Amino acid sequence: MSAKGGLLEGKRGLIIGVANKRSIAWGITQKVAEAGAQLCLTYQNERLGENVRELATELKNPLLLPMDVGSDSQIVMAFDEIRKKWGKLDFLVHAVAYAPRQALEGRFVETSREDFRVAHDISAYSLAAVCNAAQPLMAEGGSIVTLSYLGGERVVPGYNVMGVAKAALESCVRYLAADLGPQGIRVNAISAGPIKTLASSAIPGIGSKLKQHRSHTPLQRDTDQLEVGDAGVFLVSDMGRGITGQVLYVDGGFSIMAG
């Protein structure tokens, strides 16, 4: 099922976290663009910027900006540019997560203080940082969506500190929803099933996790980035206007199964 054309006509949105065509963020980008939204894509560095610029040729007059969410000054500069170009923002998709590779190996109990800090800074705190920067541009209300994973709720071997960071991210969603709700700004998360992306390729045993997902989910198939995109359209559009502070599972039902 595809996103309804025109559902986001006249809306302007920021997508943070597109890395390449396999990114979940790119799946959401395709669907919100299909629904009529005008988009701004950010990129962390010039290497990723090349990928984003190539993908952006498929979009209608997108705004492309550098922004490393680990830098307060870059966040300020990017949102200031959005303010100058657009004057407002209707929705924001935060699809950023990172932990050093060594923190995903071995046992969680051995996670270093620095690796723990980095994982939480980029994967959880950055949501609060961009929400704070976005709120002045959402004077008429808006919607913010981030991406989580079941590893924030249950122990997933090899996910380690990222699971703890996702738990923190989901808690951030609830606190931010409470903070920003009076301004008409909604904050939600999508917890997607495992998808083979650049980020997930760093998780040990991702192939076996995908196989387990297929065999245990009620729908008996992989999660598709475009169905996550459809859920994104729902949450950032007026169709989701009564929903905030929630985690929406788009995982074929895997999260309801025991064992």
C-alpha positions in Angstrom: 0.0 0.0 0.0 1.4 3.4 -1.0 1.2 6.7 0.8 -1.8 8.7 -0.3 -0.7 11.4 -2.8 -1.3 14.9 -1.6 -1.6 14.0 2.1 1.4 16.2 2.8 0.9 18.8 0.1 2.2 22.2 1.2 4.1 20.7 4.2 7.8 21.2 4.7 9.9 18.5 6.4 13.4 17.8 7.5 14.9 14.3 7.2 18.0 13.7 9.2 19.9 10.4 8.6 19.8 9.5 5.0 23.0 7.6 4.2 22.2 5.7 1.0 19.3 4.1 -0.9 19.0 1.3 1.7 18.6 3.7 4.6 15.2 3.5 6.5 15.4 7.3 6.3 15.4 7.1 2.5 12.3 4.9 2.6 10.6 7.6 4.7 11.9 10.3 2.4 10.5 8.6 -0.7 7.1 8.2 0.9 6.7 11.7 2.3 7.8 13.1 -1.0 5.3 11.0 -2.8 2.7 12.4 -0.4 3.6 15.9 -1.6 6.0 17.2 1.0 8.8 19.7 0.3 12.0 18.3 1.9 15.3 19.3 3.4 17.9 16.5 3.8 21.0 16.9 5.9 24.3 15.0 5.7 27.0 14.4 8.3 30.0 14.9 6.1 31.1 15.3 2.5 31.4 11.6 1.9 27.8 11.0 2.9 26.9 14.2 1.2 27.8 12.7 -2.2 25.3 9.9 -1.6 22.6 12.4 -0.5 23.1 14.7 -3.4 22.8 11.7 -5.8 19.6 10.5 -4.2 18.2 14.0 -4.0 18.0 14.1 -7.8 14.8 12.0 -7.4 13.2 14.7 -5.3 11.6 18.0 -6.3 13.8 21.0 -5.4 15.1 19.6 -2.1 17.1 21.7 0.4 20.4 20.0 1.2 22.4 21.1 4.3 25.4 19.8 6.2 24.7 18.9 9.8 26.5 16.6 12.2 24.1 16.1 15.2 27.1 15.7 17.4 27.9 19.4 17.0 25.7 22.1 18.6 27.0 24.7 16.3 26.2 22.7 13.2 22.6 22.1 14.4 22.2 25.8 15.0 23.5 26.7 11.6 21.3 24.2 9.8 18.1 25.3 11.5 19.0 28.9 11.0 19.3 28.2 7.2 15.9 26.4 7.3 14.4 29.4 9.0 15.9 31.8 6.3 14.8 29.6 3.4 11.4 28.4 4.6 10.5 30.3 7.8 8.7 27.3 9.2 8.9 23.5 9.6 6.0 21.1 9.7 7.7 17.9 10.5 11.1 16.4 11.3 12.3 12.8 11.0 15.3 11.9 13.2 16.9 8.7 11.9 20.3 8.8 13.5 22.0 6.3 15.7 25.6 5.3 16.2 27.8 3.3 18.6 31.5 2.5 18.1 31.9 -1.0 16.5 33.8 -2.4 19.5 30.9 -1.5 21.7 28.7 -4.0 19.7 31.2 -6.8 20.3 31.7 -8.9 23.4 29.6 -8.3 26.5 27.7 -5.1 27.4 29.2 -5.2 30.9 32.6 -4.4 29.3 31.3 -1.2 27.5 33.8 1.6 28.0 32.7 5.0 29.5 33.5 6.8 26.3 31.7 4.3 24.0 28.6 4.6 26.3 28.8 8.4 26.1 29.1 8.5 22.3 26.2 6.0 21.8 23.9 8.0 24.0 25.0 11.4 22.6 24.4 10.6 19.0 21.5 8.1 19.3 19.4 9.7 22.1 20.6 13.2 23.1 20.6 14.3 19.5 16.8 13.9 19.4 16.4 16.4 22.2 18.9 18.8 20.6 17.1 18.9 17.2 13.7 19.1 18.9 14.9 22.2 20.8 16.2 23.7 17.6 13.0 22.9 15.6 10.4 24.2 18.1 10.7 27.9 17.1 10.0 26.8 13.5 6.9 24.9 14.6 4.9 27.8 16.0 1.8 26.3 14.3 2.4 22.8 15.6 4.2 19.9 14.0 5.3 16.3 14.2 8.6 14.8 15.1 9.4 11.1 14.4 12.5 9.1 15.5 13.5 5.5 14.8 13.8 2.9 17.5 14.3 -0.9 17.6 13.1 -3.8 19.8 16.6 -4.0 21.3 15.7 -1.0 23.4 13.1 -3.2 25.2 14.5 -6.7 25.1 18.1 -8.0 25.1 19.2 -8.6 21.5 22.6 -10.3 21.3 25.2 -8.1 19.7 23.1 -4.9 20.1 24.6 -4.1 23.5 25.0 -0.4 24.2 22.8 0.5 21.2 19.9 -1.3 23.0 20.4 0.8 26.1 20.7 4.0 23.9 17.4 3.1 22.2 15.7 2.6 25.6 16.9 6.1 26.5 15.6 7.4 23.1 12.2 6.0 23.7 12.1 7.7 27.1 13.2 10.9 25.5 10.2 10.6 23.1 7.8 10.5 26.1 9.4 13.5 27.9 9.7 15.5 24.7 6.0 14.8 23.9 5.1 16.1 27.3 7.2 19.2 26.9 6.2 20.1 23.4 2.5 19.0 23.4 1.2 22.4 24.6 2.8 23.9 21.5 0.9 21.4 19.3 4.1 19.5 18.5 3.8 15.7 18.6 6.8 13.4 19.2 6.7 9.6 18.4 8.9 6.7 17.5 8.7 3.9 14.9 10.2 0.7 16.1 11.0 -1.1 12.8 11.9 -4.7 12.3 15.5 -5.5 11.3 16.4 -4.2 7.9 19.8 -4.6 6.2 21.2 -1.1 6.1 24.6 0.5 6.4 24.1 1.0 10.1 22.8 -2.5 10.8 25.6 -4.1 8.9 27.8 -3.2 11.9 25.7 -5.4 14.2 27.3 -8.9 14.7 25.1 -11.6 13.2 22.7 -9.4 11.4 22.1 -12.1 8.8 20.9 -14.6 11.4 18.7 -11.9 13.0 17.0 -11.3 9.7 16.4 -15.0 9.2 15.0 -15.3 12.8 12.7 -12.4 12.1 11.3 -14.0 9.0 10.7 -17.3 10.8 9.1 -15.9 13.9 7.1 -12.9 12.7 3.3 -13.5 12.0 3.7 -12.1 8.5 6.6 -14.4 7.8 8.6 -11.9 5.9 11.2 -9.1 6.2 10.3 -5.6 7.2 10.5 -3.3 4.1 11.9 0.2 4.3 8.9 1.6 2.3 6.3 0.2 4.8 8.2 2.0 7.5 8.0 5.0 5.2 4.2 4.7 5.0 4.1 4.6 8.8 6.2 7.8 8.8 3.7 9.5 6.5 0.9 8.6 8.9 2.6 10.0 11.9 3.8 13.2 10.4 0.5 13.9 8.6 -2.8 15.1 10.2 -3.9 11.4 10.1 -1.8 10.9 13.2 -2.9 14.2 14.9 -4.1 12.5 18.1 -0.9 10.4 18.6 2.1 11.5 20.7 4.6 10.0 23.0 4.1 6.6 21.5 6.2 3.8 19.9 4.6 2.4 16.7 5.9 -1.1 15.9 6.4 -1.8 12.1 7.9 -5.2 12.4 5.3 -7.7 10.9 4.2 -8.5 14.5 7.6 -9.9 15.7 7.4 -7.9 18.9 4.2 -9.7 20.0 5.8 -13.2 19.9 7.3 -15.0 22.8 10.6 -16.8 22.4 
